[in-house]
Structure formats: structure tokens, C-alpha cells
């Protein structure tokens, strides 16, 4: 019968204490980078396998975090998860992933699954149909570390990692103005979500800064989808004074807008400009390629994980000053759909 390698075996092999080996295997403070690497390399060579149940009982931790994303079909969230998992692997954490399908009932099921699995912390992006947040407050009340990413709600006083949506929208709208478009519309998202509200405000601010009147009829409130983009363009082109450009709240909406404009035989970007938001992977592969705002997705995932780790490591220490919000800079990714000049 094969002997199961233990922490004590690794400690004897390296002439270290069991406590030092345990700290190194679990990336805890108190060991040097060289020692940590030596211990982990030795553990791998000796085929050490942690007894997760025993470890959890001893430490009160599972080394598992839960991640809730609104949709696996949106590359943006897949890219954020890539950033999360890259950091989780470095810190010896496993990731449980749950898709809410943009519905609060699925969001609640995901949270129940995470809590019953005794995860050490939760990262979440709020579903667009969620308007009541008691299930998130329950996580907080139970003392389980929680961090929002991308879609957050500041009123809940829960730490978050977000992009500067207001600034990103301003950059997108300003770009269309500088390209010579005169009547710029906005296809907005649900306004109970802060990211979509901020994008609307950034759009308005850019128009005002350039002396352009904000017209209510040029703002179409959609539901963030390809179909919504199509419907918005149908409505906007039916106006007595239709727009000649549109800033869409995100790239799937922008894609729908591009499809509808092309179906109407309107030339992009010569007669009509389009800018989206998110810099989805399909943007550079459609014709014309889609201008967008990059949200630093991988970096967002990494920062969200690091912020969660701070909360996990400092859990219960009331004297630790916790960061509450990290705001990343939006980056312009302008392509054919808006480059008239």
C-alpha cells in the first residue's frame, strides 16, 4: 500500500518545521519566496495531495472561492474569470463558477451553493434583472468576504472593482464628435445598474462639453442585447431628425445596431458611426470592425481576486483599513465603425 505523503514528510525532507511547510503550501505570510517555491516544488515531486476536509476543519478554510457571472456567452466575463483564475492558481485557490443568466433567482441559487460549500469568499457581478439585494446582504451578514466586479451597487457598501464607466462613455462620445458626427444618439441600458447609468451620464457630459444640446429623443432605453440594438436603430431612424451616429451601452447592443444599419443600406462609417463598450473579442472580426471601449478585463479579475484575498486574510481584524473601491481606467479601441477621418 502506497504511503500517503504528509506535511511532516516534506518537513523531514527539507529539514524545516511543519508550521513553515504549512505556511508555504498555503501561501501564508511568514515565509520567503525562495522557501515557498522550494516547499511547493518538493511537495509536487513527492506527489503530496492535501486532504481538503481535514485542512478545512483545522484551518476553517476551504481554499475555494465562488464567482458569479451574469452570462458565460459574453466574452467580457470569460476574460475577467481568466484574470481571477490566474491569481487563484498562484495562491492555491480553486474557483467555483456559477452563471446567473441575468436572473436574480439564479443568482440566489448560486449564493446558496457557495455558502453550503463553505467557500472562503465570493466574487460577483450583478445580474441586469436584479433590483433587490437582500441575498447579497445575507452574505455580508454571515461574515463571508464579498467583492463586486464590473456591476456593483455602491449603496450596499460592499467592496468593488469597476471601470470608470462615466469616463469611458465620455471618451466614446467625444470621439464621435471629433469624427464630425452631428447628431449622436445613445442606446442605454437598465438604469438601476450603476454602470449603465454612468455611461448615460458620460454621454450627456461629452455633448454638453462640446456645446451640443442633449435631446431626450436621441436616448433609447434598451435591454442590452443584439435585438435591442436593432430595435433602437429602427426607432431612431424613424425620427423626423434621425441621428448620424450612436454610442451603444455595450458591444452586443452595438452589434445589433450595426446589423440593422447595414440592412438599411446605410454606409458605416461614412453616413453613420457606431461605438460600443466592452471590447468584445468579435469586435475586430466583423465588417466594419467595431469601435469600443476596453475595460481591462483580465486586470479587473486580478484586482478583484487581490481585494478578496485582503478581506479573507484580514477577516475579523477590525483594525485593518480595508480598501472599498478600485476604479480602473477605460482604454479607447477605435476601429472602422467610427473612423470617418
C-alpha positions in Angstrom: 0.0 0.0 0.0 1.5 3.4 -1.0 2.3 5.8 1.8 0.3 9.0 1.6 2.8 11.9 1.8 2.1 14.3 4.7 3.4 17.8 5.7 5.6 16.0 8.2 7.3 14.0 5.4 8.0 17.2 3.4 9.3 18.9 6.6 11.7 16.0 7.2 12.9 16.0 3.6 13.7 19.7 3.8 14.7 19.9 7.5 12.1 22.5 8.1 9.3 22.7 10.7 5.8 21.5 9.9 4.5 25.0 10.5 6.9 26.5 7.9 5.9 23.9 5.3 2.2 24.5 6.1 2.6 28.3 5.6 4.5 27.8 2.4 2.0 25.4 0.9 -0.9 27.8 1.7 0.9 31.0 0.7 0.6 32.4 4.1 2.7 35.3 5.4 5.9 34.5 7.3 7.9 32.5 4.6 10.3 33.8 2.0 9.6 33.5 -1.7 12.5 31.0 -2.0 11.2 28.9 0.8 7.7 28.9 -0.6 8.9 27.8 -4.0 11.2 25.1 -2.6 8.4 23.6 -0.4 5.9 23.7 -3.3 8.4 22.1 -5.7 9.2 19.4 -3.2 5.5 18.7 -2.5 4.9 18.3 -6.2 7.9 16.0 -6.6 6.8 13.9 -3.6 3.2 13.8 -5.0 1.7 15.5 -1.9 -2.0 15.8 -2.0 -3.8 17.9 0.6 -6.7 16.3 2.5 -9.2 19.1 1.9 -11.6 18.0 4.5 -9.0 17.8 7.2 -7.4 21.1 6.2 -10.8 22.8 6.2 -11.6 21.5 9.7 -8.2 22.6 11.0 -8.0 26.0 9.4 -11.6 27.0 9.0 -10.9 27.5 5.3 -11.6 25.5 2.1 -9.3 27.5 -0.2 -12.3 27.7 -2.6 -13.9 31.0 -3.8 -17.2 31.3 -5.6 -17.6 33.5 -8.7 -21.0 34.6 -10.1 -21.1 35.9 -13.6 -24.2 37.1 -15.5 -23.5 35.2 -18.7 -20.9 32.8 -20.0 -21.8 33.8 -23.5 -20.3 37.2 -23.1 -16.5 37.1 -23.6 -16.1 40.1 -21.3 -16.9 37.9 -18.3 -14.9 35.0 -19.5 -11.9 37.3 -19.7 -12.5 38.6 -16.2 -12.7 35.0 -14.9 -9.3 34.3 -16.7 -7.8 37.0 -14.6 -9.4 35.7 -11.4 -8.2 32.1 -12.1 -4.7 33.1 -12.9 -4.4 34.7 -9.4 -6.3 31.9 -7.7 -3.8 29.4 -9.1 -0.9 31.4 -7.8 -2.5 31.5 -4.3 -3.5 27.8 -4.1 -7.3 28.5 -4.5 -9.9 26.7 -6.6 -12.8 28.6 -8.2 -16.4 27.6 -8.3 -18.1 29.3 -11.2 -21.9 30.0 -11.3 -23.8 31.7 -14.2 -26.9 33.8 -13.2 -28.2 34.1 -16.7 -29.0 37.7 -15.8 -31.8 36.5 -13.4 -32.0 37.1 -9.6 -33.4 33.7 -8.8 -30.3 32.0 -10.4 -28.1 34.5 -8.5 -29.7 33.4 -5.2 -29.2 29.7 -6.1 -25.6 30.4 -6.8 -25.1 32.1 -3.5 -26.8 29.2 -1.7 -24.5 26.8 -3.4 -21.4 28.8 -2.4 -22.5 29.2 1.2 -23.3 25.5 1.6 -19.9 24.7 0.0 -18.3 26.9 2.7 -16.3 29.0 0.2 -13.8 31.4 1.7 -15.2 34.3 -0.3 -17.4 35.3 -3.2 -16.8 37.5 -6.3 -19.9 38.6 -8.1 -21.2 40.7 -10.9 -24.8 41.7 -10.5 -27.5 40.3 -13.0 -29.1 43.0 -15.0 -32.6 42.0 -13.8 -31.6 42.2 -10.1 -33.3 45.1 -8.4 -33.5 43.7 -4.8 -30.3 42.8 -3.0 -31.1 41.0 0.2 -29.3 37.9 -0.9 -26.1 39.9 -1.2 -26.6 41.5 2.2 -27.0 38.0 3.7 -23.5 37.1 2.5 -22.2 40.2 4.3 -24.2 39.4 7.5 -22.8 35.9 7.6 -19.3 37.4 7.6 -18.3 35.8 4.2 -16.0 38.2 2.3 -17.7 39.6 -0.8 -16.4 41.7 -3.7 -18.4 43.0 -6.7 -16.7 43.4 -10.1 -17.9 45.4 -13.1 -21.5 45.6 -12.0 -21.6 46.9 -8.4 -24.1 48.7 -6.1 -22.4 51.4 -4.0 -25.3 51.8 -1.6 -24.6 48.3 -0.3 -21.2 49.3 1.0 -19.6 46.2 -0.5 -16.0 46.5 -1.9 -15.8 46.5 -5.7 -13.6 46.7 -8.7 -15.0 48.6 -11.6 -14.1 50.5 -14.7 -14.6 54.3 -14.9 -17.8 53.9 -16.9 -18.6 57.6 -16.9 -15.1 58.4 -18.4 -15.4 55.6 -20.9 -18.7 56.9 -22.2 -17.3 60.4 -22.4 -14.3 59.2 -24.4 -16.6 57.3 -26.8 -19.0 60.2 -27.4 -16.2 62.7 -27.7 -14.6 60.5 -30.3 -17.8 60.6 -32.4 -18.0 64.3 -32.1 -14.4 64.8 -33.2 -15.0 62.5 -36.2 -17.6 65.1 -37.4 -20.9 63.4 -36.5 -23.6 66.0 -35.6 -26.5 64.1 -34.1 -25.2 61.4 -31.7 -27.7 59.0 -30.1 -27.2 56.7 -27.1 -28.7 53.2 -26.7 -28.9 53.0 -22.9 -29.2 50.0 -20.6 -31.3 49.5 -17.5 -30.8 52.5 -15.2 -31.0 50.6 -11.9 -27.5 49.3 -12.7 -24.9 51.9 -11.9 -22.6 51.1 -14.9 -25.4 51.8 -17.4 -26.4 55.0 -15.6 -22.9 56.2 -15.5 -22.5 55.5 -19.2 -25.6 57.6 -19.9 -24.2 60.5 -17.8 -20.8 60.3 -19.5 -22.5 60.5 -22.9 -24.5 63.6 -21.8 -21.5 65.3 -20.3 -19.5 65.0 -23.5 -22.3 66.5 -25.6 -22.6 69.4 -23.1 -18.9 70.0 -23.0 -18.9 70.5 -26.8 -21.9 72.7 -26.8 -24.3 70.1 -28.2 -27.9 70.0 -26.8 -28.8 66.8 -25.1 -32.1 65.6 -26.7 -34.2 63.1 -24.9 -35.5 61.6 -28.2 -31.9 60.5 -29.0 -31.7 58.3 -25.9 -33.2 54.9 -26.4 -33.6 52.7 -23.3 -33.0 49.1 -24.3 -32.3 45.8 -22.5 -28.7 45.2 -23.5 -28.9 42.7 -26.4 -28.4 42.3 -30.2 -32.2 42.6 -30.6 -32.3 45.7 -28.5 -29.7 47.3 -30.8 -31.7 46.5 -33.8 -34.9 47.9 -32.3 -33.1 51.0 -31.2 -31.9 51.8 -34.7 -35.4 51.1 -36.1 -36.8 53.7 -33.7 -34.0 56.2 -34.1 -34.1 56.2 -37.9 -37.9 56.8 -37.8 -37.4 60.2 -36.1 -38.1 63.3 -38.1 -34.4 64.3 -37.5 -32.6 60.9 -37.2 -29.1 60.6 -35.7 -25.9 60.1 -37.8 -24.1 58.2 -35.0 -24.8 56.1 -32.0 -22.9 55.2 -28.8 -24.2 51.9 -27.6 -24.1 50.8 -23.9 -22.2 47.6 -24.7 -21.0 45.7 -27.7 -23.8 43.2 -28.3 -26.2 46.2 -28.5 -23.7 47.8 -30.8 -23.6 44.7 -33.0 -27.4 44.7 -33.3 -27.1 48.4 -34.3 -24.5 47.6 -37.0 -26.6 44.8 -38.4 -29.7 47.0 -38.7 -27.9 49.9 -40.2 -26.3 47.6 -42.8 -29.7 46.1 -43.6 -30.9 49.6 -44.3 -28.1 50.0 -46.8 -26.6 52.9 -44.8 -22.8 53.2 -45.1 -20.7 52.8 -42.0 -18.8 54.9 -41.0 -19.3 57.4 -43.9 -23.0 58.1 -43.2 -23.4 56.6 -39.7 -20.9 56.0 -36.9 -21.1 53.3 -34.2 -19.2 52.9 -30.9 -19.8 50.1 -28.4 -18.4 49.4 -24.9 -16.5 46.3 -23.6 -14.2 45.5 -26.5 -15.6 42.0 -27.0 -13.5 39.5 -29.0 -15.8 39.7 -32.0 -15.3 43.5 -32.4 -12.3 43.3 -34.7 -13.7 40.4 -36.8 -17.0 41.9 -38.0 -17.3 44.2 -41.0 -16.8 47.0 -40.4 -14.7 46.3 -37.3 -16.4 47.8 -34.2 -15.0 50.7 -32.2 -15.3 50.1 -28.5 -14.0 50.9 -25.0 -11.7 48.4 -23.5 -12.5 47.6 -19.8 -9.2 45.9 -18.8 -11.0 42.7 -18.1 -8.0 40.5 -17.1 -6.7 43.2 -14.8 -10.2 43.6 -13.4 -10.2 39.9 -12.5 -6.8 40.1 -10.9 -7.6 43.2 -8.8 -10.9 41.6 -7.7 -9.2 38.5 -6.5 -6.5 40.5 -4.7 -9.1 42.6 -3.0 -11.0 39.5 -1.9 -7.8 38.0 -0.5 -7.2 41.1 1.6 -10.7 40.6 3.1 -10.1 36.9 3.7 -6.6 37.4 5.2 -7.8 40.2 7.5 -11.2 38.7 8.3 -12.2 39.6 11.9 -9.4 42.2 12.3 -11.4 45.4 12.9 -8.1 47.4 13.0 -7.3 46.7 9.4 -8.1 49.6 7.0 -9.9 47.9 4.1 -10.0 49.2 0.6 -13.5 49.6 -0.6 -13.3 50.5 -4.3 -10.8 50.1 -7.2 -11.6 52.1 -10.3 -9.7 51.1 -13.5 -9.1 53.4 -16.5 -11.1 52.7 -19.7 -9.0 52.4 -22.9 -10.0 53.5 -26.3 -10.2 50.8 -29.0 -11.4 52.7 -32.1 -11.8 50.8 -35.4 -13.6 51.2 -38.8 -17.1 51.7 -37.5 -16.4 55.2 -36.3 -13.2 56.3 -38.1 -14.5 58.7 -40.6 -11.5 60.9 -40.6 
